Amino acid sequence: MLPPSESSPSALASTGSQTYTPEERKLLLHIAHESILSFLLGRDISLPVVSPHLAEPRGVFTTLYSDIKLRGCVGFPAAILPLYRAVVESARAAACEDPRFPPVRIEEARSIRISISVLSPLQPISPDDIQIGRHGLVISAGAQRGLLLPQVPVEHSWNRLTFLEQTCLKAGLLPDAWRSGAAIEAFTAEVFADPLDSV
């Protein structure tokens, strides 16, 4: 799992095609909240029955906010787990394993807002074809790999060059590594979140 860079709740609009119904989105957000609470309380999570659609393997990132501040974000870039299970694991990891933040405490868990980004498959992309607001990026060289979600450059008002450079830095590479052999892959994301008045 990877932690991406920061993004604020104001960038929580969908950046990909909307393939999940309001009911499916609500269920995935419920699963994410239950995953965090169950882990903090030391109990097994009770998962609802999900549709085959939510059992398809998908890459996903779960982002947590306390008030309007980032509180954790971890996910799976590749589709290695059924979507609902990836949400369970990424939500728990965002709450307790993001190295940028202390673990979420039980007394704050119910006030956490959650955003889920469901990723399309990764595809190689030319730098000239990157669209700000549509594409997220993964840049890698050897064992070094960095990922930024599509909403990040929008929130920070980055252009394409800055987006490429920041993704390289996220991977621990030089900012111009994308010019000299680092692999560039792109994805889109369907992003949905708890309503502002839900917590």
Buried (B, 14 or more C-beta within 10 A) or exposed (E): BBBBBBBBBEBBEBBBEEEBEEEBBBBBBBBBBBBBBBBBEEEEBEEEEBEEEBEEBBBBBBBBBBEEEBBBBBBBBEBEBBBBBBBBBBBBBBBBBBEEBEEBEEEEBEEBBBBBBBBBEBEEBEBEEBEBEBBBBBBBBEEBBBBBBBBBBBBBEBEBEBBBBBBBBBBEBBBEBBEEEBBBBBBBBBBBBBEEEEB
